[in-house]
Amino acid sequence: MDSVQDAISALERALLRRGVDQMAAQSERCARCRRTPLIGERVYAYDSGVLVCELCRALERRPPVSSRLVHGPEFGATLRITDRRTAA
């Protein structure tokens, strides 16, 4: 019975590891400190394709090409309800 429990635990760990690895591969990281920028933090892109976080930007000598805010996973999937009734 212990070997079945051990096999289930090993499978759970393997699936968890695989899921975490897939999420980490999809997330953007700072080229200098390898930190994942937080939601609402500004990231800066340079002409060489390098992405740098707000904290490491001061260490770069060149000006960034562009900057943007980091959005959460729900960004773009929300609805805005507008009132289109005419005023009476």
Jmol script that loads the backbone (N, CA, C; Angstrom):
load data "model"
ATOM      1  N   MET A   1       0.815  -1.185   0.000  1.00  0.00           N
ATOM      2  CA  MET A   1       0.000   0.000   0.000  1.00  0.00           C
ATOM      3  C   MET A   1       0.867   1.260   0.000  1.00  0.00           C
ATOM      4  N   ASP A   2       2.012   1.203   0.680  1.00  0.00           N
ATOM      5  CA  ASP A   2       2.904   2.366   0.726  1.00  0.00           C
ATOM      6  C   ASP A   2       3.479   2.676  -0.648  1.00  0.00           C
ATOM      7  N   SER A   3       3.732   1.653  -1.448  1.00  0.00           N
ATOM      8  CA  SER A   3       4.302   1.896  -2.775  1.00  0.00           C
ATOM      9  C   SER A   3       3.301   2.625  -3.678  1.00  0.00           C
ATOM     10  N   VAL A   4       2.007   2.349  -3.507  1.00  0.00           N
ATOM     11  CA  VAL A   4       0.982   3.058  -4.285  1.00  0.00           C
ATOM     12  C   VAL A   4       0.938   4.523  -3.868  1.00  0.00           C
ATOM     13  N   GLN A   5       0.987   4.786  -2.571  1.00  0.00           N
ATOM     14  CA  GLN A   5       0.992   6.164  -2.068  1.00  0.00           C
ATOM     15  C   GLN A   5       2.248   6.904  -2.528  1.00  0.00           C
ATOM     16  N   ASP A   6       3.385   6.212  -2.523  1.00  0.00           N
ATOM     17  CA  ASP A   6       4.630   6.827  -2.980  1.00  0.00           C
ATOM     18  C   ASP A   6       4.557   7.164  -4.465  1.00  0.00           C
ATOM     19  N   ALA A   7       3.948   6.267  -5.242  1.00  0.00           N
ATOM     20  CA  ALA A   7       3.809   6.510  -6.675  1.00  0.00           C
ATOM     21  C   ALA A   7       2.880   7.696  -6.938  1.00  0.00           C
ATOM     22  N   ILE A   8       1.800   7.795  -6.170  1.00  0.00           N
ATOM     23  CA  ILE A   8       0.876   8.920  -6.323  1.00  0.00           C
ATOM     24  C   ILE A   8       1.560  10.221  -5.932  1.00  0.00           C
ATOM     25  N   SER A   9       2.303  10.214  -4.842  1.00  0.00           N
ATOM     26  CA  SER A   9       3.025  11.413  -4.412  1.00  0.00           C
ATOM     27  C   SER A   9       4.056  11.833  -5.453  1.00  0.00           C
ATOM     28  N   ALA A  10       4.756  10.874  -6.032  1.00  0.00           N
ATOM     29  CA  ALA A  10       5.744  11.179  -7.062  1.00  0.00           C
ATOM     30  C   ALA A  10       5.073  11.770  -8.303  1.00  0.00           C
ATOM     31  N   LEU A  11       3.920  11.236  -8.672  1.00  0.00           N
ATOM     32  CA  LEU A  11       3.177  11.759  -9.814  1.00  0.00           C
ATOM     33  C   LEU A  11       2.704  13.183  -9.538  1.00  0.00           C
ATOM     34  N   GLU A  12       2.178  13.435  -8.349  1.00  0.00           N
ATOM     35  CA  GLU A  12       1.736  14.779  -7.990  1.00  0.00           C
ATOM     36  C   GLU A  12       2.881  15.773  -8.059  1.00  0.00           C
ATOM     37  N   ARG A  13       4.043  15.401  -7.538  1.00  0.00           N
ATOM     38  CA  ARG A  13       5.217  16.277  -7.583  1.00  0.00           C
ATOM     39  C   ARG A  13       5.655  16.545  -9.014  1.00  0.00           C
ATOM     40  N   ALA A  14       5.631  15.512  -9.852  1.00  0.00           N
ATOM     41  CA  ALA A  14       6.045  15.669 -11.250  1.00  0.00           C
ATOM     42  C   ALA A  14       5.090  16.601 -12.003  1.00  0.00           C
ATOM     43  N   LEU A  15       3.781  16.433 -11.765  1.00  0.00           N
ATOM     44  CA  LEU A  15       2.812  17.307 -12.419  1.00  0.00           C
ATOM     45  C   LEU A  15       2.938  18.749 -11.935  1.00  0.00           C
ATOM     46  N   LEU A  16       3.162  18.932 -10.651  1.00  0.00           N
ATOM     47  CA  LEU A  16       3.345  20.271 -10.105  1.00  0.00           C
ATOM     48  C   LEU A  16       4.591  20.925 -10.686  1.00  0.00           C
ATOM     49  N   ARG A  17       5.685  20.188 -10.743  1.00  0.00           N
ATOM     50  CA  ARG A  17       6.925  20.712 -11.328  1.00  0.00           C
ATOM     51  C   ARG A  17       6.739  21.121 -12.775  1.00  0.00           C
ATOM     52  N   ARG A  18       6.041  20.277 -13.537  1.00  0.00           N
ATOM     53  CA  ARG A  18       5.814  20.556 -14.950  1.00  0.00           C
ATOM     54  C   ARG A  18       4.975  21.820 -15.129  1.00  0.00           C
ATOM     55  N   GLY A  19       3.944  21.972 -14.313  1.00  0.00           N
ATOM     56  CA  GLY A  19       3.107  23.162 -14.390  1.00  0.00           C
ATOM     57  C   GLY A  19       3.865  24.429 -14.031  1.00  0.00           C
ATOM     58  N   VAL A  20       4.676  24.360 -12.992  1.00  0.00           N
ATOM     59  CA  VAL A  20       5.467  25.525 -12.580  1.00  0.00           C
ATOM     60  C   VAL A  20       6.498  25.870 -13.654  1.00  0.00           C
ATOM     61  N   ASP A  21       7.126  24.874 -14.243  1.00  0.00           N
ATOM     62  CA  ASP A  21       8.105  25.114 -15.309  1.00  0.00           C
ATOM     63  C   ASP A  21       7.453  25.757 -16.523  1.00  0.00           C
ATOM     64  N   GLN A  22       6.247  25.320 -16.875  1.00  0.00           N
ATOM     65  CA  GLN A  22       5.541  25.910 -18.014  1.00  0.00           C
ATOM     66  C   GLN A  22       5.169  27.360 -17.736  1.00  0.00           C
ATOM     67  N   MET A  23       4.725  27.651 -16.529  1.00  0.00           N
ATOM     68  CA  MET A  23       4.393  29.031 -16.180  1.00  0.00           C
ATOM     69  C   MET A  23       5.632  29.911 -16.183  1.00  0.00           C
ATOM     70  N   ALA A  24       6.739  29.394 -15.683  1.00  0.00           N
ATOM     71  CA  ALA A  24       7.980  30.169 -15.642  1.00  0.00           C
ATOM     72  C   ALA A  24       8.507  30.437 -17.045  1.00  0.00           C
ATOM     73  N   ALA A  25       8.311  29.504 -17.961  1.00  0.00           N
ATOM     74  CA  ALA A  25       8.785  29.687 -19.330  1.00  0.00           C
ATOM     75  C   ALA A  25       7.990  30.773 -20.047  1.00  0.00           C
ATOM     76  N   GLN A  26       6.738  30.973 -19.675  1.00  0.00           N
ATOM     77  CA  GLN A  26       5.890  31.961 -20.329  1.00  0.00           C
ATOM     78  C   GLN A  26       6.054  33.351 -19.739  1.00  0.00           C
ATOM     79  N   SER A  27       6.553  33.463 -18.543  1.00  0.00           N
ATOM     80  CA  SER A  27       6.636  34.766 -17.896  1.00  0.00           C
ATOM     81  C   SER A  27       7.876  35.530 -18.364  1.00  0.00           C
ATOM     82  N   GLU A  28       7.747  36.848 -18.368  1.00  0.00           N
ATOM     83  CA  GLU A  28       8.867  37.699 -18.748  1.00  0.00           C
ATOM     84  C   GLU A  28       9.751  37.917 -17.536  1.00  0.00           C
ATOM     85  N   ARG A  29      11.039  38.015 -17.777  1.00  0.00           N
ATOM     86  CA  ARG A  29      11.992  38.241 -16.698  1.00  0.00           C
ATOM     87  C   ARG A  29      12.929  39.375 -17.064  1.00  0.00           C
ATOM     88  N   CYS A  30      13.442  40.025 -16.054  1.00  0.00           N
ATOM     89  CA  CYS A  30      14.425  41.085 -16.253  1.00  0.00           C
ATOM     90  C   CYS A  30      15.723  40.444 -16.752  1.00  0.00           C
ATOM     91  N   ALA A  31      16.346  41.065 -17.732  1.00  0.00           N
ATOM     92  CA  ALA A  31      17.584  40.524 -18.295  1.00  0.00           C
ATOM     93  C   ALA A  31      18.755  40.642 -17.323  1.00  0.00           C
ATOM     94  N   ARG A  32      18.695  41.580 -16.400  1.00  0.00           N
ATOM     95  CA  ARG A  32      19.809  41.769 -15.467  1.00  0.00           C
ATOM     96  C   ARG A  32      19.677  40.912 -14.203  1.00  0.00           C
ATOM     97  N   CYS A  33      18.547  41.040 -13.507  1.00  0.00           N
ATOM     98  CA  CYS A  33      18.404  40.375 -12.205  1.00  0.00           C
ATOM     99  C   CYS A  33      17.585  39.090 -12.271  1.00  0.00           C
ATOM    100  N   ARG A  34      16.988  38.771 -13.432  1.00  0.00           N
ATOM    101  CA  ARG A  34      16.187  37.566 -13.663  1.00  0.00           C
ATOM    102  C   ARG A  34      14.919  37.530 -12.806  1.00  0.00           C
ATOM    103  N   ARG A  35      14.525  38.670 -12.267  1.00  0.00           N
ATOM    104  CA  ARG A  35      13.319  38.765 -11.447  1.00  0.00           C
ATOM    105  C   ARG A  35      12.102  38.923 -12.352  1.00  0.00           C
ATOM    106  N   THR A  36      10.976  38.327 -11.977  1.00  0.00           N
ATOM    107  CA  THR A  36       9.732  38.505 -12.704  1.00  0.00           C
ATOM    108  C   THR A  36       9.089  39.807 -12.230  1.00  0.00           C
ATOM    109  N   PRO A  37       8.866  40.770 -13.128  1.00  0.00           N
ATOM    110  CA  PRO A  37       8.260  42.039 -12.709  1.00  0.00           C
ATOM    111  C   PRO A  37       6.846  41.827 -12.161  1.00  0.00           C
ATOM    112  N   LEU A  38       6.484  42.639 -11.201  1.00  0.00           N
ATOM    113  CA  LEU A  38       5.170  42.541 -10.560  1.00  0.00           C
ATOM    114  C   LEU A  38       4.108  43.233 -11.396  1.00  0.00           C
ATOM    115  N   ILE A  39       2.860  42.872 -11.189  1.00  0.00           N
ATOM    116  CA  ILE A  39       1.743  43.516 -11.873  1.00  0.00           C
ATOM    117  C   ILE A  39       1.714  44.983 -11.460  1.00  0.00           C
ATOM    118  N   GLY A  40       1.621  45.873 -12.441  1.00  0.00           N
ATOM    119  CA  GLY A  40       1.624  47.310 -12.175  1.00  0.00           C
ATOM    120  C   GLY A  40       3.004  47.932 -12.246  1.00  0.00           C
ATOM    121  N   GLU A  41       4.027  47.122 -12.336  1.00  0.00           N
ATOM    122  CA  GLU A  41       5.402  47.630 -12.440  1.00  0.00           C
ATOM    123  C   GLU A  41       5.698  47.970 -13.895  1.00  0.00           C
ATOM    124  N   ARG A  42       6.537  48.971 -14.111  1.00  0.00           N
ATOM    125  CA  ARG A  42       6.914  49.380 -15.461  1.00  0.00           C
ATOM    126  C   ARG A  42       8.179  48.628 -15.867  1.00  0.00           C
ATOM    127  N   VAL A  43       8.172  48.104 -17.098  1.00  0.00           N
ATOM    128  CA  VAL A  43       9.351  47.450 -17.665  1.00  0.00           C
ATOM    129  C   VAL A  43       9.812  48.251 -18.879  1.00  0.00           C
ATOM    130  N   TYR A  44      11.092  48.179 -19.167  1.00  0.00           N
ATOM    131  CA  TYR A  44      11.695  48.975 -20.226  1.00  0.00           C
ATOM    132  C   TYR A  44      12.352  48.057 -21.244  1.00  0.00           C
ATOM    133  N   ALA A  45      12.096  48.349 -22.513  1.00  0.00           N
ATOM    134  CA  ALA A  45      12.668  47.565 -23.604  1.00  0.00           C
ATOM    135  C   ALA A  45      13.764  48.380 -24.276  1.00  0.00           C
ATOM    136  N   TYR A  46      14.836  47.713 -24.631  1.00  0.00           N
ATOM    137  CA  TYR A  46      15.966  48.357 -25.300  1.00  0.00           C
ATOM    138  C   TYR A  46      16.076  47.828 -26.717  1.00  0.00           C
ATOM    139  N   ASP A  47      16.829  48.536 -27.552  1.00  0.00           N
ATOM    140  CA  ASP A  47      16.917  48.202 -28.974  1.00  0.00           C
ATOM    141  C   ASP A  47      17.476  46.814 -29.246  1.00  0.00           C
ATOM    142  N   SER A  48      18.201  46.265 -28.339  1.00  0.00           N
ATOM    143  CA  SER A  48      18.744  44.917 -28.523  1.00  0.00           C
ATOM    144  C   SER A  48      17.739  43.826 -28.163  1.00  0.00           C
ATOM    145  N   GLY A  49      16.516  44.224 -27.781  1.00  0.00           N
ATOM    146  CA  GLY A  49      15.492  43.255 -27.407  1.00  0.00           C
ATOM    147  C   GLY A  49      15.521  42.898 -25.930  1.00  0.00           C
ATOM    148  N   VAL A  50      16.365  43.551 -25.177  1.00  0.00           N
ATOM    149  CA  VAL A  50      16.511  43.284 -23.744  1.00  0.00           C
ATOM    150  C   VAL A  50      15.381  43.960 -22.987  1.00  0.00           C
ATOM    151  N   LEU A  51      14.787  43.263 -22.039  1.00  0.00           N
ATOM    152  CA  LEU A  51      13.732  43.780 -21.187  1.00  0.00           C
ATOM    153  C   LEU A  51      14.299  43.938 -19.778  1.00  0.00           C
ATOM    154  N   VAL A  52      14.162  45.139 -19.208  1.00  0.00           N
ATOM    155  CA  VAL A  52      14.748  45.441 -17.906  1.00  0.00           C
ATOM    156  C   VAL A  52      13.662  45.957 -16.978  1.00  0.00           C
ATOM    157  N   CYS A  53      13.702  45.546 -15.712  1.00  0.00           N
ATOM    158  CA  CYS A  53      12.705  45.977 -14.733  1.00  0.00           C
ATOM    159  C   CYS A  53      13.002  47.399 -14.247  1.00  0.00           C
ATOM    160  N   GLU A  54      12.074  47.924 -13.484  1.00  0.00           N
ATOM    161  CA  GLU A  54      12.191  49.282 -12.951  1.00  0.00           C
ATOM    162  C   GLU A  54      13.432  49.430 -12.068  1.00  0.00           C
ATOM    163  N   LEU A  55      13.753  48.420 -11.306  1.00  0.00           N
ATOM    164  CA  LEU A  55      14.886  48.494 -10.385  1.00  0.00           C
ATOM    165  C   LEU A  55      16.226  48.519 -11.108  1.00  0.00           C
ATOM    166  N   CYS A  56      16.331  47.786 -12.205  1.00  0.00           N
ATOM    167  CA  CYS A  56      17.604  47.682 -12.932  1.00  0.00           C
ATOM    168  C   CYS A  56      17.774  48.765 -13.997  1.00  0.00           C
ATOM    169  N   ARG A  57      16.759  49.547 -14.248  1.00  0.00           N
ATOM    170  CA  ARG A  57      16.848  50.573 -15.281  1.00  0.00           C
ATOM    171  C   ARG A  57      17.942  51.585 -14.978  1.00  0.00           C
ATOM    172  N   ALA A  58      18.143  51.902 -13.716  1.00  0.00           N
ATOM    173  CA  ALA A  58      19.175  52.872 -13.330  1.00  0.00           C
ATOM    174  C   ALA A  58      20.578  52.377 -13.678  1.00  0.00           C
ATOM    175  N   LEU A  59      20.751  51.075 -13.816  1.00  0.00           N
ATOM    176  CA  LEU A  59      22.061  50.514 -14.133  1.00  0.00           C
ATOM    177  C   LEU A  59      22.374  50.547 -15.631  1.00  0.00           C
ATOM    178  N   GLU A  60      21.363  50.807 -16.456  1.00  0.00           N
ATOM    179  CA  GLU A  60      21.560  50.879 -17.906  1.00  0.00           C
ATOM    180  C   GLU A  60      22.000  52.284 -18.287  1.00  0.00           C
ATOM    181  N   ARG A  61      22.981  52.374 -19.166  1.00  0.00           N
ATOM    182  CA  ARG A  61      23.476  53.676 -19.609  1.00  0.00           C
ATOM    183  C   ARG A  61      22.660  54.237 -20.765  1.00  0.00           C
ATOM    184  N   ARG A  62      22.118  53.370 -21.590  1.00  0.00           N
ATOM    185  CA  ARG A  62      21.370  53.792 -22.769  1.00  0.00           C
ATOM    186  C   ARG A  62      19.930  54.121 -22.396  1.00  0.00           C
ATOM    187  N   PRO A  63      19.299  55.006 -23.150  1.00  0.00           N
ATOM    188  CA  PRO A  63      17.867  55.254 -22.914  1.00  0.00           C
ATOM    189  C   PRO A  63      17.028  54.115 -23.494  1.00  0.00           C
ATOM    190  N   PRO A  64      15.918  53.783 -22.873  1.00  0.00           N
ATOM    191  CA  PRO A  64      15.076  52.698 -23.395  1.00  0.00           C
ATOM    192  C   PRO A  64      14.345  53.126 -24.670  1.00  0.00           C
ATOM    193  N   VAL A  65      14.024  52.146 -25.499  1.00  0.00           N
ATOM    194  CA  VAL A  65      13.257  52.396 -26.721  1.00  0.00           C
ATOM    195  C   VAL A  65      11.789  52.585 -26.376  1.00  0.00           C
ATOM    196  N   SER A  66      11.283  51.776 -25.452  1.00  0.00           N
ATOM    197  CA  SER A  66       9.888  51.875 -25.035  1.00  0.00           C
ATOM    198  C   SER A  66       9.737  51.374 -23.604  1.00  0.00           C
ATOM    199  N   SER A  67       8.583  51.668 -23.043  1.00  0.00           N
ATOM    200  CA  SER A  67       8.263  51.161 -21.706  1.00  0.00           C
ATOM    201  C   SER A  67       6.780  50.821 -21.685  1.00  0.00           C
ATOM    202  N   ARG A  68       6.400  49.961 -20.741  1.00  0.00           N
ATOM    203  CA  ARG A  68       4.999  49.573 -20.601  1.00  0.00           C
ATOM    204  C   ARG A  68       4.763  49.046 -19.198  1.00  0.00           C
ATOM    205  N   LEU A  69       3.486  49.018 -18.814  1.00  0.00           N
ATOM    206  CA  LEU A  69       3.099  48.451 -17.530  1.00  0.00           C
ATOM    207  C   LEU A  69       2.881  46.954 -17.679  1.00  0.00           C
ATOM    208  N   VAL A  70       3.198  46.227 -16.633  1.00  0.00           N
ATOM    209  CA  VAL A  70       2.937  44.790 -16.601  1.00  0.00           C
ATOM    210  C   VAL A  70       1.490  44.603 -16.160  1.00  0.00           C
ATOM    211  N   HIS A  71       0.727  43.856 -16.950  1.00  0.00           N
ATOM    212  CA  HIS A  71      -0.674  43.604 -16.644  1.00  0.00           C
ATOM    213  C   HIS A  71      -0.849  42.188 -16.107  1.00  0.00           C
ATOM    214  N   GLY A  72      -1.947  41.984 -15.394  1.00  0.00           N
ATOM    215  CA  GLY A  72      -2.280  40.669 -14.868  1.00  0.00           C
ATOM    216  C   GLY A  72      -2.889  39.782 -15.932  1.00  0.00           C
ATOM    217  N   PRO A  73      -3.130  38.536 -15.602  1.00  0.00           N
ATOM    218  CA  PRO A  73      -3.667  37.603 -16.587  1.00  0.00           C
ATOM    219  C   PRO A  73      -5.092  37.929 -17.031  1.00  0.00           C
ATOM    220  N   GLU A  74      -5.817  38.701 -16.247  1.00  0.00           N
ATOM    221  CA  GLU A  74      -7.193  39.024 -16.609  1.00  0.00           C
ATOM    222  C   GLU A  74      -7.276  40.227 -17.543  1.00  0.00           C
ATOM    223  N   PHE A  75      -6.171  40.876 -17.838  1.00  0.00           N
ATOM    224  CA  PHE A  75      -6.174  42.074 -18.679  1.00  0.00           C
ATOM    225  C   PHE A  75      -6.682  41.733 -20.079  1.00  0.00           C
ATOM    226  N   GLY A  76      -7.657  42.496 -20.539  1.00  0.00           N
ATOM    227  CA  GLY A  76      -8.225  42.276 -21.856  1.00  0.00           C
ATOM    228  C   GLY A  76      -9.407  41.325 -21.864  1.00  0.00           C
ATOM    229  N   ALA A  77      -9.662  40.655 -20.758  1.00  0.00           N
ATOM    230  CA  ALA A  77     -10.765  39.699 -20.706  1.00  0.00           C
ATOM    231  C   ALA A  77     -11.951  40.243 -19.911  1.00  0.00           C
ATOM    232  N   THR A  78     -11.867  41.489 -19.466  1.00  0.00           N
ATOM    233  CA  THR A  78     -12.948  42.062 -18.679  1.00  0.00           C
ATOM    234  C   THR A  78     -13.885  42.866 -19.571  1.00  0.00           C
ATOM    235  N   LEU A  79     -15.064  43.131 -19.080  1.00  0.00           N
ATOM    236  CA  LEU A  79     -16.069  43.879 -19.832  1.00  0.00           C
ATOM    237  C   LEU A  79     -16.330  45.209 -19.148  1.00  0.00           C
ATOM    238  N   ARG A  80     -16.591  46.217 -19.960  1.00  0.00           N
ATOM    239  CA  ARG A  80     -16.999  47.512 -19.424  1.00  0.00           C
ATOM    240  C   ARG A  80     -18.445  47.735 -19.837  1.00  0.00           C
ATOM    241  N   ILE A  81     -19.315  47.933 -18.873  1.00  0.00           N
ATOM    242  CA  ILE A  81     -20.738  48.129 -19.153  1.00  0.00           C
ATOM    243  C   ILE A  81     -20.957  49.636 -19.294  1.00  0.00           C
ATOM    244  N   THR A  82     -21.534  50.016 -20.414  1.00  0.00           N
ATOM    245  CA  THR A  82     -21.828  51.435 -20.661  1.00  0.00           C
ATOM    246  C   THR A  82     -23.332  51.621 -20.780  1.00  0.00           C
ATOM    247  N   ASP A  83     -23.783  52.740 -20.321  1.00  0.00           N
ATOM    248  CA  ASP A  83     -25.206  53.065 -20.360  1.00  0.00           C
ATOM    249  C   ASP A  83     -25.488  53.781 -21.677  1.00  0.00           C
ATOM    250  N   ARG A  84     -26.239  53.144 -22.557  1.00  0.00           N
ATOM    251  CA  ARG A  84     -26.542  53.722 -23.869  1.00  0.00           C
ATOM    252  C   ARG A  84     -27.972  54.231 -23.961  1.00  0.00           C
ATOM    253  N   ARG A  85     -28.626  54.358 -22.835  1.00  0.00           N
ATOM    254  CA  ARG A  85     -29.997  54.888 -22.849  1.00  0.00           C
ATOM    255  C   ARG A  85     -29.950  56.387 -23.124  1.00  0.00           C
ATOM    256  N   THR A  86     -30.956  56.889 -23.797  1.00  0.00           N
ATOM    257  CA  THR A  86     -31.035  58.319 -24.067  1.00  0.00           C
ATOM    258  C   THR A  86     -31.595  59.033 -22.855  1.00  0.00           C
ATOM    259  N   ALA A  87     -31.146  60.243 -22.654  1.00  0.00           N
ATOM    260  CA  ALA A  87     -31.633  61.027 -21.512  1.00  0.00           C
ATOM    261  C   ALA A  87     -33.067  61.464 -21.771  1.00  0.00           C
ATOM    262  N   ALA A  88     -33.928  61.322 -20.792  1.00  0.00           N
ATOM    263  CA  ALA A  88     -35.348  61.683 -20.958  1.00  0.00           C
ATOM    264  C   ALA A  88     -35.626  63.073 -20.477  1.00  0.00           C
TER     265      ALA A  88
END
end "model"
wireframe off; spacefill off
backbone 0.3
color backbone group
